[in-house]
């Protein structure tokens, strides 16, 4: 088959026929006109959130989104969640809460076999869906409006619940890097299912990232620094071009040995809050460095100020 013809077919369906080797500038922006924002991962407890906000104020670098309770919101008491929501609301930062029940918690063990891991992090059966929806609704009752999703079936279900009024209309869903999406068609599918933002796999080239932007309008959440368990890469010096190509985008900071699996995993309930708070402060320092690098190369690039109106800030 002539690949040029295949490319034409893809383009006719709104999918670029090749990676964007010409590296076109994105004309899309956040509602406030900004090109980029900052996302801090692993904000597991209220004390970690306090430390991140304090460090960001001290360094005068806005942070906009907290990927929180990656260990699972189930493991926080209602009082802890209320305190978390209170701190975030006062600081005007978005919280993307990670619901607890997921495949890693399930009794099924195919996921941890050498080949079974390739089948993806998806929920098994209707009970597992019920558990995770219940955990999300528990958090909604306490004021949270943003949630991390890694299963397309769950994403569809939650979107249907919003449409039927079972969830508030201002609830948003971010698709996790663990969902494993990295091409323009996948991005378009996630957008059609109700995703507000998504995290592509972390090792995409600049032409590949640019091709995603050609297919979708929703913000991309781009790992600039990622744990050793994912490859351990540092893409600080890619951020000026990422800003130009991928706007609107969140720059996501997640350094360390591992996120939730393997030796040194940080997002576990037995990791001390003080350790995570110190690590959170370090991530804010990285955000300040990224801002410096972007502004030196693209002085016209706009970083959102604190608290833009479209953020999913907890409602008290």
PAZAPA-4460 file (N, C-alpha, C; in steps of 0.05 Angstrom, whole numbers, plus 32768, in hexadecimal, padded with zeros to 4 digits):
% residues 316
    n_x    n_y    n_z   ca_x   ca_y   ca_z    c_x    c_y    c_z   seq   type   mol
   8011   7FE8   8000   8000   8000   8000   8012   8019   8000     1      X     A
   800B   802C   7FEF   801A   8045   7FEE   8016   8055   8008     2      X     A
   802C   805A   8016   802A   8067   8030   8020   8084   802D     3      X     A
   8025   8090   8016   801A   80AB   8013   7FFC   80AB   8012     4      X     A
   7FF0   8096   8007   7FD3   8093   8007   7FC9   808E   8023     5      X     A
   7FD7   807E   8032   7FCF   8079   804E   7FD0   8093   805E     6      X     A
   7FE5   80A3   8059   7FE7   80BD   8067   7FCF   80CF   8060     7      X     A
   7FC7   80CF   8047   7FB0   80DF   803F   7F96   80D6   804D     8      X     A
   7F93   80BB   804F   7F7C   80B0   805D   7F7B   80B9   807A     9      X     A
   7F92   80B7   8087   7F95   80C0   80A3   7F8E   80DD   80A6    10      X     A
   7F99   80EE   8094   7F95   810A   8096   7F77   8111   8092    11      X     A
   7F6A   8102   8081   7F4E   8106   807C   7F3D   8101   8095    12      X     A
   7F48   80F1   80A7   7F3A   80EB   80C0   7F44   80FB   80D8    13      X     A
   7F54   8110   80D2   7F5D   8122   80E7   7F75   8119   80F6    14      X     A
   7F84   8105   80EB   7F9C   80FA   80F7   7FB3   8100   80E4    15      X     A
   7FC9   810D   80EE   7FDF   8112   80DC   7FEB   80F9   80D0    16      X     A
   7FF2   80FA   80B6   7FFC   80E2   80A9   8018   80DB   80AF    17      X     A
   8027   80EE   80BB   8043   80E9   80C3   8047   80F8   80DD    18      X     A
   805D   80F1   80EB   8065   8102   8101   806C   811E   80F7    19      X     A
   8069   8132   8107   806B   814E   80FE   8089   8156   80FE    20      X     A
   8098   814C   80EA   80B4   8151   80E8   80BA   816F   80E3    21      X     A
   80A7   817D   80D8   80AB   819A   80D4   80A9   81AA   80EE    22      X     A
   80A0   819D   8103   809E   81A9   811E   808F   81C3   811D    23      X     A
   8075   81C2   8117   8064   81DA   8115   805E   81E5   8130    24      X     A
   805D   8200   8132   8055   820D   814B   8038   8209   8150    25      X     A
   8031   8203   8169   8015   8201   8170   8008   821C   8174    26      X     A
   7FF0   8220   816A   7FE2   8239   816E   7FCE   8237   8185    27      X     A
   7FCB   821F   8190   7FB8   821B   81A6   7FC3   8225   81C0    28      X     A
   7FB1   822D   81D2   7FB9   8238   81EC   7FA5   822F   8202    29      X     A
   7FAD   8232   821B   7F9B   822F   8231   7F87   8246   8230    30      X     A
   7F70   8244   823D   7F5C   8259   823D   7F67   8274   8246    31      X     A
   7F7B   8275   8256   7F86   828E   825F   7F9C   8299   824C    32      X     A
   7FA0   828B   8235   7FB3   8294   8221   7FCF   8289   8225    33      X     A
   7FD3   8279   823A   7FEE   826F   8240   7FF5   8257   822E    34      X     A
   8010   8254   822B   801A   823D   821C   801E   8224   822E    35      X     A
   8027   8229   8247   802E   8212   8257   8028   8217   8275    36      X     A
   8027   8201   8283   8022   8201   82A0   8034   81EB   82AD    37      X     A
   8034   81EB   82C8   8045   81D8   82D7   8034   81C4   82E6    38      X     A
   803D   81AB   82E5   802F   8195   82F2   8042   8186   8304    39      X     A
   803B   8183   831E   804C   8175   8331   803E   815B   8339    40      X     A
   804D   8145   8336   8042   812B   833C   804A   8122   8358    41      X     A
   803C   810E   8362   8043   8102   837C   803D   8113   8394    42      X     A
   8028   8124   8392   801F   8134   83A9   800C   8123   83B9    43      X     A
   8017   8113   83CA   8008   80FC   83D6   7FF8   8103   83EE    44      X     A
   7FFF   8117   83FD   7FF2   811E   8416   7FF0   813C   841A    45      X     A
   7FDF   8145   842C   7FDC   8162   842F   7FF6   8170   8435    46      X     A
   8008   8164   8445   8021   8171   844C   8033   8175   8433    47      X     A
   8031   8162   8420   8041   8165   8408   8036   817C   83F7    48      X     A
   801C   817E   83F6   8010   8194   83E7   8018   81AF   83F3    49      X     A
   8017   81B1   840E   8020   81CA   841B   803C   81D1   8414    50      X     A
   804E   81BD   8413   806A   81C2   840D   806E   81CB   83F1    51      X     A
   8060   81BF   83DE   8062   81C6   83C2   8058   81E3   83BD    52      X     A
   8041   81EA   83C9   8037   8205   83C6   8049   8219   83D3    53      X     A
   8054   8213   83EA   8066   8225   83F8   807F   822A   83E7    54      X     A
   808B   8214   83DC   80A3   8217   83CC   809E   8227   83B3    55      X     A
   8087   8222   83A7   8080   8231   838E   807C   824F   8394    56      X     A
   8070   8255   83AA   806D   8272   83B2   8089   827E   83B7    57      X     A
   809A   826F   83C5   80B5   8279   83CC   80C5   827E   83B3    58      X     A
   80C3   826C   839F   80D2   826F   8386   80C4   8280   8371    59      X     A
   80AC   8288   8378   809C   8299   8365   8098   828B   834A    60      X     A
   8092   8271   834B   808C   8262   8332   8071   8256   8336    61      X     A
   805D   825D   8325   8043   8251   8327   8043   8233   8322    62      X     A
   8035   8224   8333   802F   8208   832D   8011   8206   832B    63      X     A
   8007   81F5   8319   7FEB   81F6   8312   7FDC   81DC   8318    64      X     A
   7FEA   81C6   8316   7FDC   81AC   8319   7FED   8199   832B    65      X     A
   7FDE   818C   833D   7FEB   8178   834E   7FDF   815C   8348    66      X     A
   7FF0   814A   8340   7FE7   812E   833C   7FEA   8121   8358    67      X     A
   7FD3   811A   8363   7FD3   8115   8380   7FC9   80FA   8388    68      X     A
   7FD3   80F1   839F   7FCC   80D7   83AB   7FCF   80C1   8396    69      X     A
   7FE6   80C1   8388   7FEB   80AC   8375   7FEA   8090   8382    70      X     A
   7FF0   808F   839C   7FED   8076   83AB   7FD0   806D   83AC    71      X     A
   7FBE   807F   83A7   7FA1   8079   83A7   7F92   8089   83BC    72      X     A
   7F7E   8098   83B3   7F6F   80A9   83C5   7F61   8099   83DB    73      X     A
   7F5C   8080   83D6   7F50   806E   83EA   7F60   806F   8404    74      X     A
   7F7A   8073   8402   7F8C   8071   841A   7F8D   808B   842A    75      X     A
   7F7E   809F   8422   7F7C   80B8   8432   7F60   80B8   843F    76      X     A
   7F60   80C1   8459   7F47   80C3   8467   7F37   80DB   845B    77      X     A
   7F1D   80DC   8462   7F0D   80F2   8459   7F18   810C   8464    78      X     A
   7F22   810C   847C   7F2D   8124   8488   7F46   812D   8479    79      X     A
   7F57   811A   8472   7F6F   8121   8462   7F67   812C   8447    80      X     A
   7F53   8120   843A   7F4A   812A   8420   7F3E   8146   8422    81      X     A
   7F2F   814B   8438   7F24   8166   843C   7F3A   817A   843F    82      X     A
   7F4E   8173   844F   7F65   8185   8453   7F73   818B   8439    83      X     A
   7F77   8176   8429   7F84   8178   840F   7F74   818B   83FD    84      X     A
   7F5A   8188   83FC   7F49   8199   83EB   7F4A   81B6   83F5    85      X     A
   7F4B   81BA   840F   7F4C   81D5   841A   7F66   81E3   8412    86      X     A
   7F7C   81D5   8414   7F96   81E1   840D   7F97   81E8   83EF    87      X     A
   7F8D   81D6   83DF   7F8E   81DA   83C2   7F7B   81F1   83BA    88      X     A
   7F64   81F2   83C6   7F51   8208   83BF   7F5C   8223   83C7    89      X     A
   7F69   8225   83DE   7F74   823E   83E6   7F8B   8247   83D5    90      X     A
   7F9B   8233   83CB   7FB2   8239   83B9   7FAA   823C   839C    91      X     A
   7F91   8235   8396   7F87   8236   837A   7F97   8224   8367    92      X     A
   7F9C   820B   8370   7FA9   81F8   835F   7F96   81E0   8359    93      X     A
   7F9A   81D5   8342   7F89   81BF   833A   7F94   81A5   8346    94      X     A
   7F82   8194   834F   7F89   817A   835A   7F7E   8165   8347    95      X     A
   7F8F   8154   833C   7F87   813C   832E   7F8B   8125   8341    96      X     A
   7F76   811B   834C   7F77   8107   8360   7F77   80EB   8353    97      X     A
   7F87   80D9   835E   7F89   80BE   8353   7F77   80AC   8364    98      X     A
   7F62   80A1   8359   7F51   808F   8368   7F60   8075   836F    99      X     A
   7F59   8069   8386   7F68   8053   8390   7F65   8039   8380   100      X     A
   7F4D   802D   837F   7F4B   8013   8372   7F54   8014   8355   101      X     A
   7F66   8002   834E   7F70   7FFF   8333   7F7D   7FE4   8330   102      X     A
   7F86   7FDE   8318   7F8F   7FC2   8313   7FA6   7FB9   8325   103      X     A
   7FB7   7FCB   832D   7FCC   7FC4   8340   7FC3   7FBC   835B   104      X     A
   7FAA   7FC3   8362   7F9F   7FBB   837C   7F8E   7FA1   837A   105      X     A
   7F89   7F99   8363   7F77   7F82   835E   7F85   7F68   8365   106      X     A
   7F75   7F53   8367   7F81   7F38   836D   7F8B   7F2B   8354   107      X     A
   7F84   7F34   833C   7F8E   7F28   8324   7FAC   7F2D   8320   108      X     A
   7FBA   7F18   8318   7FD7   7F1A   8316   7FE2   7F19   82FA   109      X     A
   7FD1   7F19   82E5   7FDB   7F1A   82CA   7FEC   7F33   82C6   110      X     A
   7FE4   7F48   82D3   7FF1   7F62   82CF   800F   7F61   82D6   111      X     A
   8017   7F4F   82E9   8033   7F4F   82F2   8043   7F39   82E4   112      X     A
   8038   7F2B   82D1   8047   7F17   82C2   8056   7F25   82AB   113      X     A
   806C   7F19   82A1   807C   7F27   828C   806C   7F2F   8273   114      X     A
   8059   7F1E   826B   8049   7F26   8254   802F   7F34   825B   115      X     A
   8024   7F2D   8272   800B   7F38   827B   800D   7F56   827F   116      X     A
   8025   7F60   8287   8028   7F7D   828B   8022   7F8C   8272   117      X     A
   8026   7F7F   825B   8021   7F8D   8241   8003   7F91   823B   118      X     A
   7FF2   7F84   824A   7FD5   7F86   8245   7FCA   7FA0   8251   119      X     A
   7FD9   7FAF   8260   7FD1   7FC9   8268   7FC3   7FCA   8283   120      X     A
   7FC2   7FE2   828F   7FB6   7FE6   82A9   7F98   7FEB   82A6   121      X     A
   7F89   7FD6   82A3   7F6C   7FD9   829F   7F5D   7FCB   82B6   122      X     A
   7F45   7FD5   82BC   7F35   7FC9   82D1   7F2A   7FAE   82C9   123      X     A
   7F27   7F9C   82DC   7F1D   7F81   82D7   7F02   7F7F   82E3   124      X     A
   7EED   7F7C   82D2   7ED2   7F77   82DB   7EC4   7F90   82E4   125      X     A
   7EAA   7F8D   82E9   7E99   7FA3   82F1   7E9D   7FAC   830D   126      X     A
   7EA4   7F99   831F   7EA9   7FA1   833B   7EC0   7FB5   833D   127      X     A
   7ED5   7FB1   832E   7EEC   7FC3   832F   7EE4   7FDF   8325   128      X     A
   7ED3   7FE0   8311   7EC9   7FFA   8308   7EB8   8007   831E   129      X     A
   7EA8   7FF8   832B   7E97   8003   8340   7EA8   800E   8357   130      X     A
   7EBE   8000   835E   7ECF   8009   8373   7EDC   8024   836D   131      X     A
   7EE6   8026   8354   7EF5   803F   834D   7EE1   8056   834A   132      X     A
   7EC9   8051   833F   7EB6   8067   833D   7EAD   8070   8359   133      X     A
   7EAA   805D   836C   7EA3   8064   8387   7EB8   8075   8394   134      X     A
   7ED1   806F   838F   7EE7   807F   839A   7EE7   809B   838E   135      X     A
   7EE2   809D   8375   7EE0   80B8   8368   7EC9   80C8   8374   136      X     A
   7EB2   80BB   8377   7E9B   80C9   8382   7E9F   80D1   839F   137      X     A
   7EAD   80C1   83AE   7EB5   80C9   83C9   7EC5   80E3   83C9   138      X     A
   7ED8   80E5   83B6   7EE9   80FD   83B5   7ED9   8115   83AA   139      X     A
   7EC7   8110   8398   7EB6   8126   838E   7EA6   8132   83A5   140      X     A
   7E9B   8121   83B6   7E8B   812A   83CD   7E9C   813D   83DF   141      X     A
   7EB7   8139   83DF   7EC9   8149   83F0   7ED4   8161   83E1   142      X     A
   7ECB   8165   83C8   7ED2   817D   83B9   7EE5   817A   83A2   143      X     A
   7EF0   8162   839D   7F04   815F   8388   7EF6   815F   836C   144      X     A
   7F04   816A   8358   7EF8   816C   833E   7F0A   8162   8327   145      X     A
   7F21   8157   832E   7F32   814C   8319   7F3C   8130   8320   146      X     A
   7F3C   811E   830D   7F43   8102   8312   7F54   80F6   82FC   147      X     A
   7F67   80E5   8305   7F79   80D7   82F2   7F6B   80BD   82E9   148      X     A
   7F6C   80B8   82CF   7F5F   80A0   82C4   7F73   8092   82B2   149      X     A
   7F74   8077   82B4   7F86   8068   82A3   7F78   8052   8293   150      X     A
   7F5E   8051   8294   7F4E   803D   8286   7F3A   804B   8274   151      X     A
   7F3A   8046   825A   7F28   8054   8248   7F0A   804D   824D   152      X     A
   7F06   8034   8257   7EEA   802D   825E   7EE0   803D   8275   153      X     A
   7EF1   8041   8289   7EEA   8052   82A0   7EE5   806E   8297   154      X     A
   7EF6   8078   8285   7EF3   8094   827B   7ED8   8097   826E   155      X     A
   7ED0   8084   825D   7EB6   8085   8250   7EA0   8085   8265   156      X     A
   7EA2   8074   8279   7E8D   8071   828D   7E8A   808B   829D   157      X     A
   7EA1   8097   82A5   7EA0   80B0   82B4   7E94   80C7   82A4   158      X     A
   7E9A   80C8   828A   7E8F   80DC   8278   7E71   80D9   8276   159      X     A
   7E68   80C0   8274   7E4B   80BB   8273   7E3E   80C4   828D   160      X     A
   7E4B   80BF   82A3   7E40   80C8   82BD   7E3E   80E6   82BF   161      X     A
   7E51   80F4   82B3   7E4F   8111   82B3   7E37   811A   82A2   162      X     A
   7E34   810E   828B   7E1E   8115   8279   7E03   8110   8285   163      X     A
   7E01   80FC   8297   7DE8   80F6   82A4   7DE4   8103   82BF   164      X     A
   7DF7   8114   82C6   7DF5   8123   82DF   7DFD   8114   82F8   165      X     A
   7E0A   80FD   82F4   7E13   80ED   830C   7E2D   80F8   8317   166      X     A
   7E3B   8107   8307   7E54   8115   8310   7E51   8132   8308   167      X     A
   7E5D   8144   8317   7E5B   8161   8310   7E67   8167   82F5   168      X     A
   7E5D   817B   82E8   7E66   8182   82CD   7E82   818D   82CD   169      X     A
   7E8C   8197   82E4   7EA6   81A2   82E5   7EBC   818E   82EC   170      X     A
   7EB5   8175   82EE   7EC9   8160   82F3   7ED9   815B   82D9   171      X     A
   7EF3   8158   82DB   7F04   8154   82C4   7F14   813A   82C8   172      X     A
   7F1C   812E   82B1   7F2B   8115   82B1   7F44   8118   82A1   173      X     A
   7F5A   8111   82AE   7F75   8110   82A2   7F7C   80F3   829D   174      X     A
   7F86   80ED   8285   7F8E   80D1   827F   7FAC   80CE   8286   175      X     A
   7FB2   80B9   8295   7FCC   80B4   829F   7FE0   80AB   828A   176      X     A
   7FFA   80AF   8290   800F   80A3   827F   800D   8085   827F   177      X     A
   8002   8079   8295   8000   805C   8297   7FED   8051   8282   178      X     A
   7FDC   8062   8277   7FCA   8058   8262   7FD9   8051   8248   179      X     A
   7FF1   805D   8245   8002   8055   822F   7FFD   8060   8214   180      X     A
   7FF0   8078   8212   7FEA   8083   81F8   8001   8095   81EE   181      X     A
   8006   8093   81D3   801C   80A2   81C8   8019   80A8   81AB   182      X     A
   8000   80A6   81A0   7FFD   80AD   8184   7FE4   80BF   8180   183      X     A
   7FE2   80CD   8169   7FCD   80E0   8165   7FB1   80D4   8166   184      X     A
   7FAD   80BC   815C   7F93   80AF   815C   7F8B   80A9   8179   185      X     A
   7F9E   809F   8189   7F97   809A   81A5   7F8F   80B3   81B4   186      X     A
   7F9D   80C9   81AE   7F96   80E3   81BB   7F7A   80EB   81B3   187      X     A
   7F73   80E7   819A   7F58   80EF   8190   7F43   80DD   819E   188      X     A
   7F48   80C4   81A1   7F35   80B2   81AF   7F31   80BB   81CC   189      X     A
   7F46   80C1   81DA   7F43   80CA   81F6   7F33   80E4   81F8   190      X     A
   7F38   80F6   81E5   7F29   810F   81E5   7F0B   810A   81E0   191      X     A
   7F05   80F7   81CE   7EEA   80F1   81C7   7EDB   80E3   81DE   192      X     A
   7EEB   80D6   81F0   7EDF   80C8   8207   7EDB   80DA   821F   193      X     A
   7EE5   80F3   821D   7EE0   8106   8233   7EF8   810E   8243   194      X     A
   7F10   8107   8239   7F28   8110   8247   7F2B   812E   8244   195      X     A
   7F33   813B   825A   7F38   8158   8258   7F56   815E   8252   196      X     A
   7F67   814A   8258   7F84   814D   8255   7F8F   8131   8256   197      X     A
   7FA7   812D   824A   7FB2   8112   824B   7FD1   8113   824B   198      X     A
   7FDC   80FE   8256   7FF9   80FB   825A   8003   80E6   8246   199      X     A
   800E   80EE   822F   8019   80DA   821D   8031   80CC   8229   200      X     A
   8039   80B6   821E   8051   80A8   8228   8069   80BC   8227   201      X     A
   807C   80B8   8239   808F   80CD   823E   80A7   80CF   822B   202      X     A
   80AA   80BB   8219   80C2   80BA   8209   80BD   80C2   81EB   203      X     A
   80A8   80D1   81E6   80A2   80D9   81CA   80B5   80EF   81C1   204      X     A
   80BC   80ED   81A7   80CD   8101   819B   80BE   811B   8197   205      X     A
   80CC   8131   8191   80BE   814A   818B   80AB   8148   8173   206      X     A
   80B3   813C   815D   80A0   8138   8147   8088   8128   814E   207      X     A
   808B   8113   815F   8075   8103   8168   8062   8114   8179   208      X     A
   806D   8123   818C   805C   8134   819D   804D   8149   818C   209      X     A
   805B   8154   8178   804E   8168   8167   8037   815B   8157   210      X     A
   803A   8141   814F   8024   8134   8141   800C   8130   8152   211      X     A
   8010   812C   816D   7FF9   812A   817F   7FEA   8144   8180   212      X     A
   7FF9   815A   8181   7FEC   8174   8182   7FDB   817A   816A   213      X     A
   7FE3   8170   8153   7FD4   8174   813A   7FB9   8165   813B   214      X     A
   7FB6   8151   814C   7F9E   8141   814D   7F8B   8148   8163   215      X     A
   7F94   8156   8178   7F83   815B   818F   7F87   8178   8199   216      X     A
   7F71   8182   81A5   7F72   819D   81B1   7F77   819D   81CF   217      X     A
   7F73   8185   81DC   7F76   8185   81F9   7F93   8188   8201   218      X     A
   7F98   8193   8219   7FB4   8195   8223   7FC1   817A   8225   219      X     A
   7FDB   817B   821F   7FEC   8163   8223   7FFD   8168   823C   220      X     A
   8001   8152   824B   8010   8153   8264   802A   8144   825F   221      X     A
   8040   8153   825D   8059   8148   8252   806D   8144   8268   222      X     A
   8076   812B   826B   808B   8126   827F   80A5   8133   8276   223      X     A
   80B0   8144   8287   80CA   8150   8282   80DF   8141   8292   224      X     A
   80D7   8137   82A9   80EA   8128   82BA   80DA   8110   82C3   225      X     A
   80E4   80F7   82BE   80D4   80E0   82C5   80E6   80CB   82D3   226      X     A
   80D9   80BB   82E4   80E7   80A9   82F6   80F9   8095   82E7   227      X     A
   810D   808B   82F5   811F   8077   82EA   8110   805F   82E0   228      X     A
   80FA   8058   82EE   80EA   8040   82E6   80DE   8043   82CA   229      X     A
   80DA   805C   82C1   80D0   8062   82A6   80E5   8068   8292   230      X     A
   80FE   8068   829A   8114   806F   8288   8126   8085   8293   231      X     A
   811C   8094   82A7   812D   80A7   82B5   8137   80BE   82A4   232      X     A
   8127   80C7   8291   8131   80DD   8280   812B   80F9   828A   233      X     A
   813B   810B   8282   8139   8127   8289   8138   8137   826F   234      X     A
   8121   8144   826A   811D   8153   8250   811B   8171   8254   235      X     A
   8129   817B   8268   8127   8198   826E   812C   81A9   8255   236      X     A
   8140   81A2   8246   8148   81B3   822F   8136   81AF   8217   237      X     A
   8124   819C   8218   810F   8199   8204   80F7   81AC   8209   238      X     A
   80F5   81B7   8221   80DD   81C5   8228   80D8   81DE   8217   239      X     A
   80EC   81ED   820E   80E5   8204   81FD   80D7   81FB   81E3   240      X     A
   80E1   81E6   81D7   80D4   81DD   81BE   80B9   81D0   81C4   241      X     A
   80B7   81C1   81DB   809E   81B6   81E3   8089   81CC   81E6   242      X     A
   8091   81E2   81F2   807E   81F8   81F6   8074   8202   81DB   243      X     A
   8085   8205   81C8   807E   820F   81AD   806C   81FB   819E   244      X     A
   8073   81E1   81A0   8065   81CD   8190   804C   81C3   819C   245      X     A
   804B   81C1   81B7   8036   81B2   81C5   8021   81C3   81D4   246      X     A
   8025   81DD   81D4   8012   81EE   81E3   7FF5   81E8   81DB   247      X     A
   7FE3   81E7   81EE   7FE7   81EA   820B   7FF1   81D0   8218   248      X     A
   8004   81D2   8229   800F   81BA   8236   8017   81BF   8253   249      X     A
   8016   81A9   8262   8020   81A9   827D   803B   819C   827D   250      X     A
   804F   81A8   828B   8068   819B   828E   8068   818C   82A9   251      X     A
   806D   8172   82A7   8068   8160   82BD   8083   8157   82C9   252      X     A
   8086   8159   82E3   809F   8152   82F1   809B   813A   8303   253      X     A
   80A9   8125   82FE   80A6   810C   830D   80C0   80FD   830F   254      X     A
   80D5   8109   831A   80EE   80FC   831D   80EE   80E8   8335   255      X     A
   8102   80D6   8335   8104   80C3   834B   810A   80A7   8341   256      X     A
   810C   8094   8353   8112   8079   834B   80FA   806B   833E   257      X     A
   80E1   806F   8348   80CA   8063   833D   80B1   8071   8348   258      X     A
   809B   806E   8339   8082   807B   8342   8073   8069   8355   259      X     A
   8068   8053   834B   8057   8042   835C   805F   8024   835C   260      X     A
   8072   801D   834A   8079   8001   8348   8097   7FFE   8349   261      X     A
   80A1   7FEA   8357   80BD   7FE4   8357   80CC   7FF1   836E   262      X     A
   80E6   7FEA   8371   80F6   7FF4   8387   80F7   8013   8387   263      X     A
   80F3   801E   839E   80F5   803B   83A1   80DC   804A   8398   264      X     A
   80C6   803C   8394   80AD   804A   838C   80A6   805E   83A1   265      X     A
   80A1   8077   8398   809C   808D   83AA   8080   808F   83B4   266      X     A
   806D   8087   83A2   8051   808D   83A8   8044   8075   83B6   267      X     A
   804E   8070   83CE   8045   805A   83DF   803D   8066   83FA   268      X     A
   802A   805A   8408   8021   8066   8421   8036   8065   8437   269      X     A
   804A   8054   8434   805F   8053   8449   8077   8066   8444   270      X     A
   8076   8075   842E   808B   8089   842A   8084   80A2   843A   271      X     A
   8096   80AC   844A   8091   80C1   845C   8088   80DB   844E   272      X     A
   8075   80E8   845B   806B   8101   8450   8081   8116   844D   273      X     A
   8093   8116   8460   80A9   8129   845F   80BB   8124   8447   274      X     A
   80C0   810B   8441   80D0   8104   8429   80C3   810F   8410   275      X     A
   80A9   810A   840D   809B   8113   83F5   8099   8131   83F4   276      X     A
   8097   813E   840C   8096   815C   840C   80B1   8167   8402   277      X     A
   80C7   815C   840B   80E1   8165   8402   80E4   8160   83E4   278      X     A
   80DA   814A   83DB   80DC   8143   83BE   80CA   8156   83AE   279      X     A
   80B3   815D   83B9   80A1   8171   83AC   80AF   818C   83A9   280      X     A
   80BD   8195   83BD   80CC   81AE   83BB   80E1   81AD   83A5   281      X     A
   80EE   8196   83A2   8102   8193   838D   80F5   8195   8371   282      X     A
   80DD   818A   836F   80CF   818B   8355   80C7   81A8   834E   283      X     A
   80C0   81B8   8362   80BB   81D4   835D   80D4   81E2   8353   284      X     A
   80EB   81DC   835F   8104   81E7   8355   8108   81E0   8337   285      X     A
   8102   81C8   8330   8103   81C0   8314   80F1   81D0   8302   286      X     A
   80D9   81D5   830C   80C6   81E6   82FD   80D1   8202   82F8   287      X     A
   80DF   820D   830C   80EB   8227   8309   8101   8226   82F4   288      X     A
   8110   8211   82F3   8125   820E   82DF   8119   820C   82C3   289      X     A
   8103   81FD   82C0   80F6   81FA   82A6   80EB   8215   829D   290      X     A
   80DF   8224   82AF   80D5   823F   82A7   80EC   8250   829C   291      X     A
   8103   824F   82AA   811A   825E   82A1   8123   8256   8285   292      X     A
   8124   823C   8280   812D   8232   8266   811A   8239   8250   293      X     A
   8100   8237   8255   80EC   823E   8241   80ED   825C   823B   294      X     A
   80EE   826C   824F   80ED   8289   824B   8106   8294   823D   295      X     A
   811C   8288   8242   8135   8291   8235   8134   828C   8217   296      X     A
   8128   8276   820E   8126   826F   81F2   810E   827A   81E5   297      X     A
   80F7   8279   81F3   80DE   8284   81E8   80D2   8299   81FC   298      X     A
   80DD   82B1   81FB   80D4   82C5   820F   80B7   82CC   820C   299      X     A
   80AB   82C6   81F5   808E   82CC   81F1   807C   82B6   81FC   300      X     A
   8088   82A0   8204   8077   828A   820F   806C   8292   8229   301      X     A
   8052   828B   822E   8044   8294   8246   803F   827C   8258   302      X     A
   8048   827F   8271   8042   826C   8286   802A   8276   8295   303      X     A
   8016   8266   8299   7FFE   826E   82A8   8006   8279   82C4   304      X     A
   7FF8   828D   82CD   7FFC   8297   82E8   7FEE   8283   82FB   305      X     A
   7FEF   8289   8315   7FE1   8279   8329   7FC3   8279   8323   306      X     A
   7FB6   8262   8326   7F99   8261   8328   7F89   8269   8310   307      X     A
   7F90   8261   82F7   7F7F   8267   82E1   7F63   825A   82E5   308      X     A
   7F4F   8267   82D9   7F33   8261   82E0   7F2B   8245   82D7   309      X     A
   7F38   8239   82C3   7F30   821F   82B9   7F3B   8207   82C8   310      X     A
   7F4B   820C   82DD   7F55   81F6   82EC   7F40   81E8   82FC   311      X     A
   7F43   81CD   8300   7F30   81BE   8311   7F38   81BF   832E   312      X     A
   7F35   81D7   8339   7F3C   81DC   8355   7F26   81D0   8366   313      X     A
   7F2D   81C3   837D   7F18   81B8   838E   7F03   81CD   8397   314      X     A
   7EEA   81C4   8399   7ED4   81D5   83A1   7ECD   81CF   83BE   315      X     A
   7ECE   81E4   83CF   7EC9   81E0   83EB   7EAC   81E5   83F2   316      X     A
***
